[in-house]
Amino acid sequence: MPQDGLAKKKRHRRAGCSKFCRQAGGFGAGPETKMPVRIPRQTVRPDDGLIGIRARCTLEHRCVGAIVVSGRRNIEYGRADLRIPEDKTRIVYVRLSREGRRYLKKHHRDRQVFASVPLKGNHPLSFSKRITIVRNDD
């Protein structure tokens, strides 16, 4: 507690989702060329309503688009804007949807989660390896 006796207000971190992010969806088959964004197999734990997905841009210029995280049973865990510098790895924070939080509260984990990344411009769609989301037991 600060010395003046006032507690610091806890701020919630929010992952951004702009117009392109909200319109992303309805995807077809995967790319026939190399994927512009690589998302390795990983296990993530929600923290303050966010999950952090590790992704790497493999293009020669900045990757700009959206990330959509969805699981089995047509559950969309969330979506967020994606901006990664060329040939760099970043953690992209995605805010969990109410439906995703409810599923994790009931089942404690989901092992069949995938992320898809549509980029702005004429780039193929990227799909992740399998992602596991494990609920924090507080």
N, C-alpha and C positions, 0 to 999 in steps of 0.2 A: 504494500500500500504506500502511495506517495506520502511525503512528509506533511503536506498540508491537510491530510485526512480525507481527501477525495479519492475515490476509486477511479482508476482509468477505465473508460468505457471500451468494451471489447467490440472491435469492428469486424464484421464478416467480410471475408475476401470474396470477391465476385469475379467469375470468369466472364469475359465479354462474348456476346453473340450478336453481331451486326446483321444487316440486311442479307448479305450473301450467305451467312451462316444459317439464318432462319429459312432460307429458300432451298438449301442443299438437301438432297434426298432423291429417292427414286432411281437407284443405281442399277446398271446392267452388269455385264461380265467384267472381269478384271482386265488389266492392261496386258497387251502382248509384248510390250517393251519393258525395260526396267522401271520399277516404281520410283516416282520422284521423291516420295517420302517413305522412309523405312521406319516401321514400328516393331521392335522386337517383342518376343514373348516376355511377359512380365506379370508380376503380382502387385496390385496396388491396394492401398487402404484409404478409405475416405477420411478426410480431416476437415472439419468445419464445413461439411457439405460439398467439398471439392475432391476430385481425384486428379492426380498428376500422371499424365501419359508421356513417357519418354519417346521422342521422335527425332529423326535425322533427315535433313534436307540433302538430297543427292544431286540437285541441279547446280548449274553454274551461275545461277542468280537466285535471289531470295524466293522462298516458297511462301505464297500468300493464298489463303483459302479458309477452309473450315474443317473441323474434325467432328465426326458424328460417332458417338459410342453407343452401340446397341448390343443386346444380348438375345438369348433364346426367348421364346414365347412372345416375340414382338415387343420387348421392353426396350425403350430408348432411355439409356442412362443419362444422356445429356449431349450437348453440342457446344462448341465454342469457336471463336476465331483462331486462326493459326497463322503465325508469322515466324519463320525460322530463317536466319541468314544462310547463305550458300555454304554447303559442306560443313554445317554445324549441327550439334545435337542440343536439343532444348527440352525442357519439361513443359508441356502444355496443360494448363489447369482447366478442367471441365466441371461445371457445376452439376451435381446430381439432380435429376428430376425427382419430383415427388413420388412418381411411380417406382423409380429405381430405389429410392430410400425405403419405401414400403416393402419392396421385394427383399432387400438385404436385411431388413429388420426381421422378417419372417423366416428367411432361409439362411441367413448369416454369410452366405457367399454365392457367387456365380462364377463358374469356371468356363462358361461358353460365351465370353464377351469378345466382340471384335470392334475395331475402329476403322472407319473409312474416311479418306481425306480427298475431297474434291478441291482442286486448285483453280484459281482464276486463270483465265487464258485457255489455250489449247493444250492441256496436259492430261495424260491418262489418270484415271482414278487409282488411288493407292489403298490397299487393304493391309491390316495389321496381322501379325501372328496372333495366336490366342492370348487373351488377357484374362487374368483371374482377379475378381474384386472380392476382397475379404472384409467383412464388417469389423470395426473396432469394437471390442467388448469392454465397455466402460463400467 
